[in-house]
Amino acid sequence: MWGIKRLGLLAALVVVGLAPAAAAQAAAQPSTQDTQYLQAVHQVNLFEITAGNLAQQKGQNQQVKDLGKMFVTDHTQLDQTVTSTAQQLNVQLPADPTADQQKVLDKLNGLNGAQFDKAWVTAQLAGHVQAIQATQTEISQGSEQSVVQLAQDALPVLQAHYDALVALAQTLGVPVPQTSASGTPSPGGTTSPAPGGTESSAPGGTGTEEPAPGTTETPAPAQS
């Protein structure tokens, strides 16, 4: 009898021991915000890696080439974390950039020299503003800690990219989106294309698309 009771007690302890682990696993369910951010930032990375390679191949300005190389390195590293996090949370990631991002890549692929440089910087400024805004939204509204941590780690990288782009844009005479006093892109200060997305004032045309998860589209300030 005591043997049976002991077995029963051990079984109960095993069940109790497993309960917290099962509860933790059940709790690790990404919200819609978390899921959309992972998908959006993955598409940002796909776009940035391709655009960075184009910059190295087609850029005339050496700083464009150098930034393109840095973006490829940084976004490849970021995407490794995005991919592993998505796998852990069973989030399905898109296989390609968004349709609007692909339009930008196609357009850039048809440009050369100084025209390419300006269009590339314009597209990168718009894309990084939106990526930063989406990342800030995940940090403030995300519920899954691993995704929030990913966003917190990504934000300074994206901000450093944006700051470098602003300096280059001023050199090339490319319009810079309005920013807040802290230097962070202001949510109300610029148009909001999808992450990594379409330039709003590149030579030869404009792009229109839906804003990224967690952001709202606001009109651009009038250009004089």
N, CA and C atoms as a LAMMPS dump frame, in Angstrom:
ITEM: TIMESTEP
0
ITEM: NUMBER OF ATOMS
672
ITEM: BOX BOUNDS ff ff ff
-5.0000000000000000e+02 5.0000000000000000e+02
-5.0000000000000000e+02 5.0000000000000000e+02
-5.0000000000000000e+02 5.0000000000000000e+02
ITEM: ATOMS id mol type element x y z
1 1 1 N 0.818 -1.205 0
2 1 2 C 0 0 0
3 1 3 C 0.864 1.273 0
4 2 1 N 1.906 1.227 0.872
5 2 2 C 2.763 2.418 0.906
6 2 3 C 3.444 2.655 -0.439
7 3 1 N 3.798 1.545 -1.129
8 3 2 C 4.421 1.686 -2.445
9 3 3 C 3.493 2.366 -3.425
10 4 1 N 2.208 1.987 -3.377
11 4 2 C 1.221 2.582 -4.283
12 4 3 C 1.036 4.061 -3.959
13 5 1 N 0.967 4.368 -2.642
14 5 2 C 0.802 5.772 -2.241
15 5 3 C 1.986 6.622 -2.683
16 6 1 N 3.18 6.046 -2.541
17 6 2 C 4.382 6.787 -2.94
18 6 3 C 4.376 7.06 -4.438
19 7 1 N 3.99 6.045 -5.213
20 7 2 C 3.915 6.233 -6.662
21 7 3 C 2.9 7.321 -7.009
22 8 1 N 1.794 7.287 -6.278
23 8 2 C 0.774 8.315 -6.531
24 8 3 C 1.283 9.701 -6.195
25 9 1 N 2.04 9.785 -5.087
26 9 2 C 2.608 11.072 -4.689
27 9 3 C 3.633 11.564 -5.701
28 10 1 N 4.465 10.634 -6.17
29 10 2 C 5.458 11.008 -7.175
30 10 3 C 4.784 11.488 -8.45
31 11 1 N 3.718 10.791 -8.842
32 11 2 C 2.989 11.199 -10.056
33 11 3 C 2.404 12.594 -9.88
34 12 1 N 1.877 12.847 -8.689
35 12 2 C 1.312 14.174 -8.423
36 12 3 C 2.382 15.245 -8.476
37 13 1 N 3.553 14.925 -7.913
38 13 2 C 4.65 15.902 -7.927
39 13 3 C 5.118 16.182 -9.345
40 14 1 N 5.151 15.128 -10.179
41 14 2 C 5.559 15.307 -11.572
42 14 3 C 4.583 16.223 -12.285
43 15 1 N 3.28 15.99 -12.066
44 15 2 C 2.257 16.833 -12.701
45 15 3 C 2.387 18.273 -12.236
46 16 1 N 2.575 18.449 -10.925
47 16 2 C 2.737 19.807 -10.385
48 16 3 C 3.975 20.473 -10.961
49 17 1 N 5.051 19.673 -11.094
50 17 2 C 6.286 20.225 -11.632
51 17 3 C 6.155 20.639 -13.079
52 18 1 N 5.329 19.915 -13.831
53 18 2 C 5.151 20.241 -15.24
54 18 3 C 4.205 21.417 -15.443
55 19 1 N 3.348 21.649 -14.486
56 19 2 C 2.326 22.681 -14.655
57 19 3 C 2.903 24.066 -14.935
58 20 1 N 3.906 24.513 -14.14
59 20 2 C 4.46 25.848 -14.44
60 20 3 C 5.067 25.93 -15.834
61 21 1 N 5.749 24.856 -16.262
62 21 2 C 6.356 24.867 -17.597
63 21 3 C 5.284 24.951 -18.673
64 22 1 N 4.198 24.188 -18.474
65 22 2 C 3.108 24.221 -19.456
66 22 3 C 2.455 25.597 -19.473
67 23 1 N 2.308 26.167 -18.274
68 23 2 C 1.702 27.501 -18.195
69 23 3 C 2.591 28.538 -18.876
70 24 1 N 3.909 28.426 -18.682
71 24 2 C 4.837 29.369 -19.312
72 24 3 C 4.785 29.245 -20.827
73 25 1 N 4.68 27.995 -21.284
74 25 2 C 4.615 27.793 -22.732
75 25 3 C 3.337 28.381 -23.301
76 26 1 N 2.24 28.189 -22.553
77 26 2 C 0.959 28.732 -23.02
78 26 3 C 0.992 30.25 -23.016
79 27 1 N 1.738 30.825 -22.044
80 27 2 C 1.797 32.29 -21.942
81 27 3 C 2.633 32.9 -23.053
82 28 1 N 3.55 32.114 -23.614
83 28 2 C 4.442 32.633 -24.652
84 28 3 C 3.756 32.647 -26.005
85 29 1 N 2.609 33.282 -26.049
86 29 2 C 1.858 33.41 -27.286
87 29 3 C 1.927 34.856 -27.746
88 30 1 N 2.481 35.124 -28.914
89 30 2 C 2.604 36.503 -29.369
90 30 3 C 1.242 37.112 -29.675
91 31 1 N 1.096 38.375 -29.362
92 31 2 C -0.122 39.101 -29.713
93 31 3 C -0.111 39.428 -31.194
94 32 1 N -1.201 39.978 -31.673
95 32 2 C -1.251 40.421 -33.072
96 32 3 C -0.176 41.465 -33.336
97 33 1 N 0.026 42.355 -32.371
98 33 2 C 1.077 43.371 -32.498
99 33 3 C 2.439 42.717 -32.646
100 34 1 N 2.735 41.731 -31.779
101 34 2 C 4.022 41.038 -31.834
102 34 3 C 4.211 40.343 -33.177
103 35 1 N 3.177 39.648 -33.611
104 35 2 C 3.248 38.893 -34.867
105 35 3 C 3.473 39.81 -36.052
106 36 1 N 2.698 40.892 -36.101
107 36 2 C 2.822 41.825 -37.223
108 36 3 C 4.183 42.508 -37.227
109 37 1 N 4.709 42.779 -36.044
110 37 2 C 6.033 43.406 -35.993
111 37 3 C 7.102 42.461 -36.515
112 38 1 N 7.071 41.213 -36.085
113 38 2 C 8.053 40.246 -36.566
114 38 3 C 7.992 40.124 -38.09
115 39 1 N 6.794 40.062 -38.623
116 39 2 C 6.634 39.931 -40.077
117 39 3 C 7.119 41.19 -40.797
118 40 1 N 6.765 42.357 -40.239
119 40 2 C 7.151 43.614 -40.879
120 40 3 C 8.658 43.836 -40.84
121 41 1 N 9.271 43.574 -39.668
122 41 2 C 10.707 43.833 -39.558
123 41 3 C 11.492 42.819 -40.39
124 42 1 N 10.951 41.623 -40.558
125 42 2 C 11.597 40.642 -41.447
126 42 3 C 11.599 41.162 -42.879
127 43 1 N 10.48 41.742 -43.304
128 43 2 C 10.417 42.29 -44.668
129 43 3 C 11.312 43.513 -44.806
130 44 1 N 11.44 44.292 -43.74
131 44 2 C 12.413 45.391 -43.732
132 44 3 C 13.809 44.834 -44.006
133 45 1 N 14.148 43.772 -43.305
134 45 2 C 15.484 43.187 -43.448
135 45 3 C 15.711 42.665 -44.862
136 46 1 N 14.721 41.988 -45.42
137 46 2 C 14.844 41.486 -46.793
138 46 3 C 15.075 42.645 -47.761
139 47 1 N 14.319 43.714 -47.56
140 47 2 C 14.456 44.898 -48.407
141 47 3 C 15.834 45.537 -48.252
142 48 1 N 16.254 45.713 -46.992
143 48 2 C 17.506 46.417 -46.722
144 48 3 C 18.719 45.638 -47.225
145 49 1 N 18.673 44.333 -47.113
146 49 2 C 19.795 43.521 -47.593
147 49 3 C 19.927 43.653 -49.106
148 50 1 N 18.789 43.58 -49.803
149 50 2 C 18.819 43.714 -51.266
150 50 3 C 19.219 45.124 -51.68
151 51 1 N 18.631 46.126 -51.016
152 51 2 C 18.953 47.52 -51.345
153 51 3 C 20.406 47.833 -51.016
154 52 1 N 20.918 47.258 -49.932
155 52 2 C 22.316 47.482 -49.571
156 52 3 C 23.266 46.91 -50.606
157 53 1 N 22.915 45.743 -51.13
158 53 2 C 23.734 45.155 -52.197
159 53 3 C 23.694 46.009 -53.459
160 54 1 N 22.515 46.554 -53.771
161 54 2 C 22.393 47.447 -54.93
162 54 3 C 23.267 48.684 -54.745
163 55 1 N 23.298 49.211 -53.525
164 55 2 C 24.104 50.413 -53.257
165 55 3 C 25.577 50.148 -53.519
166 56 1 N 26.028 48.973 -53.14
167 56 2 C 27.433 48.635 -53.356
168 56 3 C 27.75 48.44 -54.832
169 57 1 N 26.762 47.966 -55.581
170 57 2 C 26.977 47.693 -57.006
171 57 3 C 26.795 48.937 -57.879
172 58 1 N 25.775 49.757 -57.55
173 58 2 C 25.377 50.826 -58.456
174 58 3 C 25.665 52.224 -57.927
175 59 1 N 26 52.347 -56.664
176 59 2 C 26.218 53.672 -56.089
177 59 3 C 27.421 54.367 -56.697
178 60 1 N 27.295 55.678 -56.882
179 60 2 C 28.407 56.484 -57.373
180 60 3 C 29.168 57.094 -56.211
181 61 1 N 28.428 57.52 -55.185
182 61 2 C 29.019 58.127 -54
183 61 3 C 29.575 57.028 -53.092
184 62 1 N 30.797 57.202 -52.626
185 62 2 C 31.422 56.174 -51.795
186 62 3 C 30.676 55.97 -50.481
187 63 1 N 30.089 57.051 -49.941
188 63 2 C 29.334 56.923 -48.7
189 63 3 C 28.078 56.071 -48.905
190 64 1 N 27.486 56.164 -50.08
191 64 2 C 26.335 55.317 -50.402
192 64 3 C 26.768 53.854 -50.396
193 65 1 N 27.893 53.594 -51.022
194 65 2 C 28.419 52.22 -51.05
195 65 3 C 28.716 51.718 -49.635
196 66 1 N 29.336 52.572 -48.826
197 66 2 C 29.708 52.181 -47.472
198 66 3 C 28.475 51.921 -46.597
199 67 1 N 27.478 52.8 -46.715
200 67 2 C 26.251 52.598 -45.949
201 67 3 C 25.539 51.328 -46.402
202 68 1 N 25.534 51.101 -47.71
203 68 2 C 24.909 49.885 -48.225
204 68 3 C 25.542 48.644 -47.623
205 69 1 N 26.866 48.646 -47.529
206 69 2 C 27.578 47.501 -46.938
207 69 3 C 27.21 47.337 -45.468
208 70 1 N 27.15 48.449 -44.733
209 70 2 C 26.806 48.388 -43.319
210 70 3 C 25.381 47.884 -43.12
211 71 1 N 24.464 48.342 -43.974
212 71 2 C 23.071 47.924 -43.848
213 71 3 C 22.933 46.424 -44.092
214 72 1 N 23.658 45.893 -45.065
215 72 2 C 23.611 44.454 -45.335
216 72 3 C 24.065 43.676 -44.098
217 73 1 N 25.175 44.098 -43.515
218 73 2 C 25.714 43.41 -42.331
219 73 3 C 24.745 43.483 -41.157
220 74 1 N 24.27 44.695 -40.843
221 74 2 C 23.427 44.89 -39.666
222 74 3 C 22.069 44.212 -39.82
223 75 1 N 21.457 44.331 -40.989
224 75 2 C 20.122 43.755 -41.175
225 75 3 C 20.184 42.233 -41.324
226 76 1 N 21.303 41.709 -41.779
227 76 2 C 21.47 40.25 -41.802
228 76 3 C 21.526 39.715 -40.376
229 77 1 N 22.29 40.403 -39.523
230 77 2 C 22.376 39.994 -38.116
231 77 3 C 21.025 40.123 -37.42
232 78 1 N 20.337 41.234 -37.66
233 78 2 C 19.025 41.445 -37.054
234 78 3 C 18.045 40.368 -37.5
235 79 1 N 18.112 40.002 -38.772
236 79 2 C 17.144 39.029 -39.283
237 79 3 C 17.381 37.635 -38.72
238 80 1 N 18.608 37.348 -38.35
239 80 2 C 18.87 36.057 -37.704
240 80 3 C 18.107 35.961 -36.391
241 81 1 N 18.077 37.052 -35.638
242 81 2 C 17.326 37.083 -34.386
243 81 3 C 15.827 37.038 -34.656
244 82 1 N 15.38 37.78 -35.656
245 82 2 C 13.957 37.781 -36.014
246 82 3 C 13.51 36.373 -36.392
247 83 1 N 14.295 35.71 -37.213
248 83 2 C 13.932 34.374 -37.687
249 83 3 C 13.873 33.374 -36.541
250 84 1 N 14.876 33.393 -35.661
251 84 2 C 14.893 32.446 -34.546
252 84 3 C 13.745 32.721 -33.569
253 85 1 N 13.461 33.997 -33.327
254 85 2 C 12.355 34.355 -32.436
255 85 3 C 11.029 33.91 -33.028
256 86 1 N 10.848 34.126 -34.321
257 86 2 C 9.606 33.718 -34.989
258 86 3 C 9.428 32.201 -34.929
259 87 1 N 10.5 31.471 -35.101
260 87 2 C 10.422 30.012 -35.025
261 87 3 C 10.002 29.553 -33.634
262 88 1 N 10.556 30.162 -32.613
263 88 2 C 10.209 29.804 -31.233
264 88 3 C 8.742 30.083 -30.932
265 89 1 N 8.185 31.122 -31.564
266 89 2 C 6.808 31.52 -31.304
267 89 3 C 5.835 31.001 -32.355
268 90 1 N 6.349 30.191 -33.28
269 90 2 C 5.52 29.628 -34.36
270 90 3 C 4.846 30.712 -35.205
271 91 1 N 5.587 31.775 -35.475
272 91 2 C 5.106 32.852 -36.337
273 91 3 C 5.634 32.627 -37.746
274 92 1 N 4.738 32.604 -38.709
275 92 2 C 5.12 32.403 -40.101
276 92 3 C 5.601 33.727 -40.693
277 93 1 N 6.795 33.734 -41.25
278 93 2 C 7.35 34.955 -41.831
279 93 3 C 7.17 34.967 -43.34
280 94 1 N 6.964 36.155 -43.926
281 94 2 C 6.857 36.26 -45.386
282 94 3 C 8.165 35.864 -46.05
283 95 1 N 8.065 35.385 -47.281
284 95 2 C 9.264 34.959 -48.009
285 95 3 C 9.898 36.096 -48.791
286 96 1 N 9.158 37.179 -49
287 96 2 C 9.632 38.274 -49.846
288 96 3 C 9.314 39.617 -49.212
289 97 1 N 9.969 40.68 -49.694
290 97 2 C 9.571 42.029 -49.266
291 97 3 C 8.125 42.304 -49.678
292 98 1 N 7.544 43.388 -49.174
293 98 2 C 6.202 43.756 -49.593
294 98 3 C 6.212 44.149 -51.069
295 99 1 N 5.024 44.2 -51.658
296 99 2 C 4.926 44.595 -53.065
297 99 3 C 5.474 45.997 -53.275
298 100 1 N 5.219 46.895 -52.328
299 100 2 C 5.71 48.272 -52.461
300 100 3 C 7.221 48.34 -52.315
301 101 1 N 7.76 47.549 -51.41
302 101 2 C 9.214 47.501 -51.273
303 101 3 C 9.855 46.957 -52.546
304 102 1 N 9.213 45.963 -53.153
305 102 2 C 9.754 45.398 -54.384
306 102 3 C 9.718 46.424 -55.513
307 103 1 N 8.685 47.264 -55.537
308 103 2 C 8.618 48.326 -56.549
309 103 3 C 9.803 49.283 -56.405
310 104 1 N 10.149 49.593 -55.171
311 104 2 C 11.297 50.476 -54.929
312 104 3 C 12.575 49.816 -55.428
313 105 1 N 12.738 48.541 -55.106
314 105 2 C 13.931 47.821 -55.551
315 105 3 C 14.007 47.783 -57.071
316 106 1 N 12.877 47.553 -57.716
317 106 2 C 12.852 47.523 -59.185
318 106 3 C 13.231 48.883 -59.754
319 107 1 N 12.716 49.943 -59.123
320 107 2 C 13.023 51.294 -59.594
321 107 3 C 14.509 51.61 -59.406
322 108 1 N 15.03 51.281 -58.229
323 108 2 C 16.448 51.527 -57.964
324 108 3 C 17.333 50.741 -58.932
325 109 1 N 16.898 49.566 -59.274
326 109 2 C 17.678 48.72 -60.172
327 109 3 C 17.8 49.322 -61.561
328 110 1 N 16.868 50.23 -61.887
329 110 2 C 16.901 50.862 -63.201
330 110 3 C 17.624 52.196 -63.224
331 111 1 N 18.168 52.609 -62.087
332 111 2 C 18.868 53.893 -62.006
333 111 3 C 20.37 53.683 -61.873
334 112 1 N 21.111 54.738 -62.171
335 112 2 C 22.572 54.667 -62.08
336 112 3 C 23.12 56.012 -61.615
337 113 1 N 24.355 55.993 -61.151
338 113 2 C 25.075 57.215 -60.841
339 113 3 C 24.413 58.05 -59.768
340 114 1 N 24.488 59.369 -59.953
341 114 2 C 23.968 60.31 -58.964
342 114 3 C 22.462 60.159 -58.791
343 115 1 N 21.762 59.81 -59.864
344 115 2 C 20.315 59.626 -59.777
345 115 3 C 19.992 58.452 -58.85
346 116 1 N 20.766 57.383 -58.969
347 116 2 C 20.585 56.242 -58.072
348 116 3 C 20.86 56.652 -56.631
349 117 1 N 21.965 57.365 -56.402
350 117 2 C 22.347 57.748 -55.045
351 117 3 C 21.224 58.509 -54.343
352 118 1 N 20.662 59.511 -55.025
353 118 2 C 19.618 60.328 -54.403
354 118 3 C 18.348 59.52 -54.158
355 119 1 N 17.955 58.707 -55.131
356 119 2 C 16.756 57.891 -54.96
357 119 3 C 16.946 56.866 -53.848
358 120 1 N 18.147 56.311 -53.743
359 120 2 C 18.434 55.317 -52.71
360 120 3 C 18.366 55.946 -51.318
361 121 1 N 18.983 57.116 -51.163
362 121 2 C 18.968 57.785 -49.859
363 121 3 C 17.544 58.193 -49.489
364 122 1 N 16.776 58.692 -50.452
365 122 2 C 15.389 59.075 -50.193
366 122 3 C 14.577 57.878 -49.715
367 123 1 N 14.726 56.759 -50.406
368 123 2 C 14.001 55.552 -50.034
369 123 3 C 14.427 55.061 -48.648
370 124 1 N 15.712 55.135 -48.365
371 124 2 C 16.222 54.659 -47.086
372 124 3 C 15.759 55.54 -45.923
373 125 1 N 15.72 56.849 -46.147
374 125 2 C 15.217 57.74 -45.109
375 125 3 C 13.767 57.404 -44.76
376 126 1 N 12.932 57.288 -45.784
377 126 2 C 11.518 56.983 -45.56
378 126 3 C 11.358 55.625 -44.878
379 127 1 N 12.108 54.657 -45.346
380 127 2 C 12.002 53.317 -44.781
381 127 3 C 12.448 53.247 -43.336
382 128 1 N 13.538 53.94 -43.013
383 128 2 C 14.042 53.885 -41.645
384 128 3 C 13.157 54.671 -40.681
385 129 1 N 12.565 55.765 -41.132
386 129 2 C 11.602 56.476 -40.283
387 129 3 C 10.469 55.526 -39.89
388 130 1 N 9.93 54.821 -40.89
389 130 2 C 8.809 53.94 -40.613
390 130 3 C 9.228 52.739 -39.761
391 131 1 N 10.396 52.207 -40.027
392 131 2 C 10.882 51.066 -39.245
393 131 3 C 11.092 51.468 -37.784
394 132 1 N 11.611 52.669 -37.561
395 132 2 C 11.82 53.154 -36.194
396 132 3 C 10.482 53.337 -35.497
397 133 1 N 9.517 53.911 -36.191
398 133 2 C 8.198 54.114 -35.59
399 133 3 C 7.554 52.776 -35.226
400 134 1 N 7.631 51.807 -36.131
401 134 2 C 7.056 50.483 -35.863
402 134 3 C 7.763 49.818 -34.684
403 135 1 N 9.069 50.019 -34.576
404 135 2 C 9.841 49.43 -33.482
405 135 3 C 9.482 50.084 -32.152
406 136 1 N 9.32 51.402 -32.163
407 136 2 C 8.903 52.1 -30.947
408 136 3 C 7.517 51.631 -30.504
409 137 1 N 6.639 51.374 -31.463
410 137 2 C 5.297 50.883 -31.14
411 137 3 C 5.365 49.503 -30.498
412 138 1 N 6.225 48.63 -31.026
413 138 2 C 6.374 47.297 -30.435
414 138 3 C 6.899 47.395 -29.002
415 139 1 N 7.86 48.281 -28.783
416 139 2 C 8.421 48.431 -27.436
417 139 3 C 7.345 48.871 -26.447
418 140 1 N 6.455 49.743 -26.864
419 140 2 C 5.442 50.288 -25.954
420 140 3 C 4.176 49.433 -25.879
421 141 1 N 3.896 48.678 -26.943
422 141 2 C 2.619 47.956 -26.991
423 141 3 C 2.752 46.445 -27.097
424 142 1 N 3.954 45.943 -27.342
425 142 2 C 4.144 44.504 -27.47
426 142 3 C 3.926 43.794 -26.143
427 143 1 N 3.54 42.51 -26.206
428 143 2 C 3.266 41.75 -24.987
429 143 3 C 4.215 40.575 -24.791
430 144 1 N 4.79 40.06 -25.864
431 144 2 C 5.723 38.945 -25.765
432 144 3 C 7.125 39.491 -25.536
433 145 1 N 7.723 39.128 -24.402
434 145 2 C 8.969 39.752 -23.982
435 145 3 C 10.099 39.558 -24.982
436 146 1 N 10.17 38.393 -25.611
437 146 2 C 11.266 38.139 -26.547
438 146 3 C 11.177 39.061 -27.762
439 147 1 N 9.966 39.403 -28.175
440 147 2 C 9.789 40.304 -29.317
441 147 3 C 10.069 41.739 -28.902
442 148 1 N 9.607 42.109 -27.714
443 148 2 C 9.884 43.452 -27.192
444 148 3 C 11.387 43.657 -27.041
445 149 1 N 12.083 42.632 -26.53
446 149 2 C 13.536 42.726 -26.369
447 149 3 C 14.223 42.869 -27.712
448 150 1 N 13.733 42.139 -28.697
449 150 2 C 14.278 42.246 -30.056
450 150 3 C 14.136 43.683 -30.561
451 151 1 N 12.96 44.272 -30.34
452 151 2 C 12.724 45.649 -30.781
453 151 3 C 13.644 46.624 -30.049
454 152 1 N 13.835 46.389 -28.745
455 152 2 C 14.725 47.263 -27.964
456 152 3 C 16.158 47.182 -28.472
457 153 1 N 16.576 45.993 -28.879
458 153 2 C 17.929 45.827 -29.417
459 153 3 C 18.055 46.431 -30.818
460 154 1 N 16.968 46.381 -31.583
461 154 2 C 16.999 46.862 -32.965
462 154 3 C 16.965 48.385 -33.044
463 155 1 N 16.3 49.027 -32.083
464 155 2 C 16.076 50.473 -32.172
465 155 3 C 17.359 51.288 -32.309
466 156 1 N 18.387 51.08 -31.471
467 156 2 C 19.603 51.891 -31.636
468 156 3 C 20.308 51.647 -32.961
469 157 1 N 20.195 50.444 -33.503
470 157 2 C 20.8 50.149 -34.81
471 157 3 C 20.081 50.936 -35.902
472 158 1 N 18.749 50.891 -35.861
473 158 2 C 17.957 51.626 -36.854
474 158 3 C 18.193 53.126 -36.734
475 159 1 N 18.296 53.612 -35.494
476 159 2 C 18.523 55.043 -35.28
477 159 3 C 19.89 55.463 -35.803
478 160 1 N 20.894 54.616 -35.608
479 160 2 C 22.233 54.917 -36.116
480 160 3 C 22.224 54.967 -37.64
481 161 1 N 21.486 54.055 -38.258
482 161 2 C 21.354 54.072 -39.716
483 161 3 C 20.708 55.378 -40.167
484 162 1 N 19.632 55.752 -39.479
485 162 2 C 18.915 56.974 -39.852
486 162 3 C 19.812 58.201 -39.722
487 163 1 N 20.555 58.283 -38.634
488 163 2 C 21.44 59.429 -38.419
489 163 3 C 22.497 59.525 -39.527
490 164 1 N 23.03 58.367 -39.925
491 164 2 C 24.017 58.354 -41.005
492 164 3 C 23.383 58.778 -42.326
493 165 1 N 22.141 58.368 -42.527
494 165 2 C 21.426 58.747 -43.755
495 165 3 C 21.141 60.244 -43.793
496 166 1 N 20.801 60.822 -42.641
497 166 2 C 20.536 62.264 -42.573
498 166 3 C 21.781 63.035 -42.973
499 167 1 N 22.928 62.647 -42.449
500 167 2 C 24.175 63.333 -42.779
501 167 3 C 24.481 63.219 -44.267
502 168 1 N 24.252 62.037 -44.832
503 168 2 C 24.507 61.839 -46.253
504 168 3 C 23.505 62.605 -47.1
505 169 1 N 22.264 62.634 -46.665
506 169 2 C 21.22 63.348 -47.408
507 169 3 C 21.549 64.833 -47.504
508 170 1 N 22.055 65.393 -46.43
509 170 2 C 22.419 66.811 -46.433
510 170 3 C 23.56 67.071 -47.408
511 171 1 N 24.45 66.13 -47.523
512 171 2 C 25.554 66.259 -48.477
513 171 3 C 25.058 66.211 -49.911
514 172 1 N 24.082 65.349 -50.164
515 172 2 C 23.573 65.148 -51.528
516 172 3 C 22.414 66.071 -51.885
517 173 1 N 21.937 66.87 -50.917
518 173 2 C 20.816 67.76 -51.184
519 173 3 C 19.49 67.034 -51.248
520 174 1 N 19.361 65.939 -50.5
521 174 2 C 18.114 65.167 -50.458
522 174 3 C 17.282 65.643 -49.276
523 175 1 N 15.96 65.903 -49.465
524 175 2 C 15.104 66.331 -48.353
525 175 3 C 15.107 65.307 -47.228
526 176 1 N 15.154 65.811 -45.977
527 176 2 C 15.187 64.943 -44.804
528 176 3 C 13.843 65.028 -44.081
529 177 1 N 13.242 63.887 -43.688
530 177 2 C 11.989 63.924 -42.931
531 177 3 C 12.15 64.702 -41.645
532 178 1 N 11.089 65.364 -41.227
533 178 2 C 11.103 66.126 -39.978
534 178 3 C 11.346 65.19 -38.808
535 179 1 N 12.14 65.632 -37.827
536 179 2 C 12.423 64.821 -36.644
537 179 3 C 12.105 65.601 -35.388
538 180 1 N 12.02 64.869 -34.277
539 180 2 C 11.792 65.514 -32.99
540 180 3 C 13.092 66.131 -32.488
541 181 1 N 12.989 66.841 -31.373
542 181 2 C 14.164 67.51 -30.812
543 181 3 C 15.253 66.517 -30.428
544 182 1 N 14.845 65.283 -30.091
545 182 2 C 15.824 64.274 -29.674
546 182 3 C 16.555 63.66 -30.852
547 183 1 N 16.076 63.975 -32.065
548 183 2 C 16.702 63.39 -33.244
549 183 3 C 15.999 62.139 -33.718
550 184 1 N 15.034 61.671 -32.924
551 184 2 C 14.271 60.495 -33.337
552 184 3 C 13.203 60.927 -34.329
553 185 1 N 13.001 60.182 -35.407
554 185 2 C 11.96 60.544 -36.362
555 185 3 C 10.636 60.774 -35.659
556 186 1 N 10.009 61.883 -35.973
557 186 2 C 8.745 62.23 -35.338
558 186 3 C 7.584 61.546 -36.039
559 187 1 N 6.682 60.87 -35.284
560 187 2 C 5.563 60.169 -35.923
561 187 3 C 4.696 61.089 -36.778
562 188 1 N 4.6 62.368 -36.408
563 188 2 C 3.752 63.271 -37.169
564 188 3 C 4.509 64.11 -38.171
565 189 1 N 5.786 63.816 -38.384
566 189 2 C 6.598 64.725 -39.16
567 189 3 C 6.866 64.32 -40.588
568 190 1 N 6.37 63.164 -40.995
569 190 2 C 6.69 62.724 -42.34
570 190 3 C 5.656 61.744 -42.822
571 191 1 N 5.628 61.481 -44.1
572 191 2 C 4.763 60.433 -44.598
573 191 3 C 5.261 59.098 -44.091
574 192 1 N 4.403 58.107 -44.085
575 192 2 C 4.738 56.827 -43.476
576 192 3 C 4.592 55.675 -44.449
577 193 1 N 5.557 55.433 -45.323
578 193 2 C 5.524 54.249 -46.166
579 193 3 C 5.807 53.001 -45.353
580 194 1 N 5.53 51.846 -45.931
581 194 2 C 5.795 50.594 -45.228
582 194 3 C 7.27 50.489 -44.908
583 195 1 N 7.634 49.715 -43.858
584 195 2 C 9.041 49.631 -43.463
585 195 3 C 9.958 49.316 -44.621
586 196 1 N 11.011 50.096 -44.729
587 196 2 C 11.977 49.897 -45.796
588 196 3 C 11.429 50.332 -47.128
589 197 1 N 10.334 51.067 -47.109
590 197 2 C 9.486 51.157 -48.29
591 197 3 C 9.755 52.274 -49.248
592 198 1 N 8.673 52.701 -49.882
593 198 2 C 8.747 53.528 -51.062
594 198 3 C 9.137 54.952 -50.749
595 199 1 N 9.978 55.509 -51.591
596 199 2 C 10.354 56.898 -51.392
597 199 3 C 9.186 57.79 -51.751
598 200 1 N 9.03 58.9 -51.003
599 200 2 C 7.888 59.765 -51.242
600 200 3 C 8.211 60.891 -52.218
601 201 1 N 9.493 61.142 -52.458
602 201 2 C 9.824 62.259 -53.333
603 201 3 C 11.008 61.938 -54.232
604 202 1 N 11.179 60.661 -54.56
605 202 2 C 12.284 60.297 -55.44
606 202 3 C 12.004 60.784 -56.847
607 203 1 N 13.03 61.123 -57.601
608 203 2 C 12.816 61.587 -58.968
609 203 3 C 12.07 60.544 -59.799
610 204 1 N 11.098 61.006 -60.523
611 204 2 C 10.427 60.1 -61.451
612 204 3 C 9.174 59.475 -60.916
613 205 1 N 8.749 59.798 -59.694
614 205 2 C 7.499 59.211 -59.237
615 205 3 C 7.407 59.155 -57.735
616 206 1 N 6.205 58.825 -57.246
617 206 2 C 5.963 58.691 -55.82
618 206 3 C 5.347 57.345 -55.554
619 207 1 N 5.411 56.94 -54.296
620 207 2 C 4.816 55.656 -53.925
621 207 3 C 3.762 55.859 -52.868
622 208 1 N 2.75 55.011 -52.879
623 208 2 C 1.705 55.062 -51.875
624 208 3 C 1.472 53.669 -51.35
625 209 1 N 1.459 53.535 -50.042
626 209 2 C 1.194 52.235 -49.469
627 209 3 C 0.623 52.375 -48.082
628 210 1 N 0.231 51.246 -47.493
629 210 2 C -0.34 51.251 -46.17
630 210 3 C 0.77 51.383 -45.133
631 211 1 N 0.472 52.049 -43.999
632 211 2 C 1.488 52.156 -42.956
633 211 3 C 1.741 50.815 -42.305
634 212 1 N 2.878 50.711 -41.639
635 212 2 C 3.253 49.468 -40.968
636 212 3 C 2.405 49.259 -39.733
637 213 1 N 2.402 48.029 -39.19
638 213 2 C 1.619 47.732 -37.994
639 213 3 C 1.922 48.711 -36.863
640 214 1 N 0.85 49.196 -36.253
641 214 2 C 1.036 50.037 -35.081
642 214 3 C 1.309 51.494 -35.386
643 215 1 N 1.242 51.878 -36.674
644 215 2 C 1.502 53.274 -37.006
645 215 3 C 0.333 53.836 -37.772
646 216 1 N 0.264 55.15 -37.855
647 216 2 C -0.778 55.794 -38.629
648 216 3 C -0.135 56.64 -39.694
649 217 1 N -0.849 56.797 -40.768
650 217 2 C -0.288 57.55 -41.883
651 217 3 C -0.621 59.011 -41.701
652 218 1 N 0.364 59.875 -41.803
653 218 2 C 0.168 61.289 -41.625
654 218 3 C 0.69 62.022 -42.838
655 219 1 N 0.081 63.168 -43.168
656 219 2 C 0.534 63.895 -44.367
657 219 3 C 1.915 64.471 -44.196
658 220 1 N 2.64 64.556 -45.264
659 220 2 C 3.983 65.143 -45.229
660 220 3 C 3.859 66.659 -45.177
661 221 1 N 4.817 67.313 -44.575
662 221 2 C 4.789 68.786 -44.571
663 221 3 C 4.984 69.314 -45.979
664 222 1 N 4.361 70.436 -46.254
665 222 2 C 4.444 70.987 -47.597
666 222 3 C 5.879 71.376 -47.924
667 223 1 N 6.278 71.035 -49.117
668 223 2 C 7.631 71.388 -49.554
669 223 3 C 7.59 72.734 -50.281
670 224 1 N 8.445 73.631 -49.92
671 224 2 C 8.462 74.944 -50.564
672 224 3 C 9.27 74.884 -51.845
